[in-house]
Amino acid sequence: IRQKDTFENVTVNVLGMNGVSFKQYKNKVDLKLLSVINPDFMVLVLGTNDVFSRYADTVDLRSNITGLITKVRQLLPETALLLVTPNDHLISKRYKNQVLPLACSIIRDVAKKECCGLWDFYSVMGGDSSVRRWRKNELIQADYVHLTKKGYAYQGELFYNALKNAIFDSPGNNQFPETPQSLIMEAVFPETPQTNRDLPGIDSGIVVPETVE
């Protein structure tokens, strides 16, 4: 998947491969294209495929995440990185993913230790079993894993508001930090936009206040 959108003073590139995990990006995927794009800011939305199994474990998850971060930083030493936790989901449409909370905890911890930003979408979504509410509101597909078009639009709006709040709404901030790697999300998640007030049962959520020193 590759998509490029240009807005006023901002170019957004979307790169991805269906079904790929942290481990595969770390070990098998050639990331040299990133050097051509050379972004100021990069968001890594991964993790679901690493733990999407009733018998999954997280033994290698930490090393796979840190390995990918190292790989990216070798190519893009000046690029700010931000990790996003996976959405709540069900396996085979019915089983909770028992390792998902631990996987999200590992991602939070790696973000802090590796000086990456963090958007905790799992918590923003509502945490454990929130996928059922999202499905009820037509934000999750019938597989209880992937978001619908409406759901992805809503997720994008939530992320935009969190990012805007973290960068521009903080006192004295009107641009990216001098040290981009220090970018983190604030503890109080912004109020749900008026356009989404017709979605009952969806909390505005929180973003875990990770502190990077």
C-alpha positions in Angstrom: 0.0 0.0 0.0 1.4 3.4 -0.9 -0.5 6.6 -0.8 0.6 10.2 -0.9 -1.5 13.2 0.1 -0.3 16.8 0.2 -1.9 19.5 2.3 -0.8 23.0 3.0 2.8 22.7 4.2 2.3 19.0 5.0 2.9 15.9 2.9 1.5 12.6 4.2 2.8 9.3 2.9 1.1 6.1 3.8 3.2 2.9 3.3 2.3 -0.6 4.3 1.9 -4.2 3.5 -1.1 -6.3 4.4 -0.6 -8.8 7.2 2.9 -7.8 8.1 4.3 -7.8 11.6 7.0 -6.0 13.6 9.1 -9.1 13.1 8.7 -9.2 9.3 9.5 -5.5 9.0 12.6 -6.0 11.1 13.9 -9.0 9.3 12.6 -9.2 5.8 11.2 -5.9 4.5 13.5 -3.5 2.6 13.0 0.0 4.1 15.3 1.9 1.8 12.4 3.8 0.3 12.1 5.6 3.6 15.4 7.3 2.9 14.0 8.7 -0.3 10.9 10.1 1.5 13.0 11.2 4.5 10.1 12.2 6.7 10.3 14.5 9.7 7.8 12.4 11.5 6.9 8.7 11.2 4.0 6.8 12.8 4.4 3.0 13.3 1.0 1.3 13.4 1.8 -2.3 14.0 1.3 -5.1 16.5 -1.9 -6.8 15.7 -0.3 -9.4 13.4 2.4 -10.1 16.0 -0.2 -11.4 18.5 -3.2 -12.4 16.5 -3.7 -15.9 17.6 -5.3 -17.7 20.5 -1.9 -19.3 21.2 0.3 -16.2 20.6 3.0 -15.1 23.0 4.9 -12.0 23.5 8.3 -13.5 24.1 10.0 -11.9 21.1 7.7 -8.8 20.7 9.9 -6.4 22.6 13.1 -7.3 20.6 11.2 -7.2 17.4 9.9 -3.7 18.1 13.2 -2.4 19.3 14.9 -4.0 16.3 12.6 -2.3 13.9 13.2 1.1 15.6 16.9 0.6 15.3 16.6 -0.3 11.6 14.5 2.8 10.9 16.8 5.1 12.9 19.8 3.8 10.9 18.1 5.1 7.8 16.4 8.1 9.4 18.4 9.3 12.4 16.6 12.7 12.6 13.1 11.4 12.2 10.7 11.5 15.1 9.0 8.2 15.7 5.6 7.5 17.3 4.2 4.1 18.1 0.4 3.2 18.1 -1.0 0.4 20.1 -3.3 -2.1 18.3 -7.1 -1.8 18.5 -9.1 -4.2 20.6 -10.3 -7.2 18.6 -11.6 -10.7 18.7 -10.1 -13.9 17.3 -12.5 -15.9 15.1 -15.2 -13.3 15.9 -15.7 -14.6 19.4 -12.5 -15.0 21.5 -10.7 -12.3 23.4 -7.1 -11.9 22.6 -5.7 -12.7 26.0 -2.2 -11.4 25.2 -3.3 -8.1 23.7 -3.2 -6.1 27.0 0.4 -7.3 27.6 1.4 -6.6 24.1 0.1 -3.0 24.4 2.0 -2.7 27.7 5.2 -3.8 26.0 4.6 -1.2 23.2 4.1 1.5 25.8 7.3 0.5 27.6 9.4 0.4 24.5 8.1 3.8 23.4 9.2 5.3 26.7 12.6 3.6 26.7 13.3 4.3 23.0 12.2 7.9 23.2 9.4 7.5 20.8 6.0 9.1 21.0 3.0 7.0 21.9 -0.7 7.1 20.9 -2.4 4.4 23.0 -5.3 3.6 20.6 -6.2 0.5 22.6 -7.0 2.7 25.6 -8.5 5.5 23.5 -10.8 2.9 22.0 -12.0 1.8 25.5 -9.7 -1.1 26.3 -10.9 -4.6 26.9 -14.1 -5.6 25.1 -14.5 -2.1 23.5 -14.5 -3.8 20.1 -18.1 -4.8 20.7 -19.2 -1.2 21.2 -17.3 -0.2 18.1 -19.0 -3.0 16.1 -22.4 -1.9 17.4 -21.7 1.6 16.1 -20.5 0.3 12.7 -16.9 1.3 13.3 -15.6 -2.3 13.2 -16.1 -4.8 10.4 -17.9 -8.2 11.0 -14.6 -9.9 11.5 -14.2 -7.9 14.7 -10.6 -7.0 13.7 -10.6 -4.4 11.0 -12.2 -1.0 11.2 -14.9 0.0 8.7 -14.4 3.0 6.4 -16.4 5.0 9.0 -14.2 3.6 11.7 -10.9 4.5 10.1 -12.2 8.0 9.5 -13.1 8.2 13.1 -9.7 6.8 14.2 -8.0 9.3 12.0 -9.9 12.2 13.5 -9.1 11.0 17.0 -5.4 10.8 16.1 -5.4 14.1 14.4 -6.9 15.8 17.5 -4.5 14.1 19.9 -1.5 15.0 17.7 -2.7 18.6 17.3 -3.3 18.8 21.1 0.2 17.5 21.9 2.0 19.7 19.5 0.1 23.0 19.0 -2.2 23.4 22.0 0.4 23.1 24.7 1.5 26.5 26.2 4.2 28.0 24.0 4.0 25.4 21.3 3.3 26.3 17.7 5.7 23.9 16.0 7.4 20.5 16.4 9.7 20.3 19.4 13.3 21.1 18.9 14.0 17.4 19.7 11.3 15.6 17.7 11.9 12.3 19.5 10.5 13.9 22.7 7.1 14.2 21.2 4.5 12.5 23.4 0.7 12.6 23.8 -0.8 14.5 26.7 -2.7 12.8 29.5 -6.1 14.4 28.7 -7.6 13.3 25.4 -9.3 16.1 23.5 -13.1 16.2 23.5 -14.7 14.1 20.9 -15.5 16.3 17.8 -19.0 17.5 17.2 -19.2 15.5 14.0 -19.0 12.3 16.0 -21.5 13.0 18.7 -24.0 10.7 16.9 -21.9 7.7 17.9 -23.2 6.7 21.4 -21.1 4.6 23.7 -17.8 5.8 22.3 -15.6 7.4 24.9 -13.3 10.2 24.0 -10.7 8.0 25.8 -7.3 8.8 27.2 -3.7 8.7 26.0 -1.3 7.2 28.5 1.0 10.0 29.7 4.4 8.5 28.9 7.3 10.6 30.1 10.5 10.7 28.0 13.6 12.1 29.6 
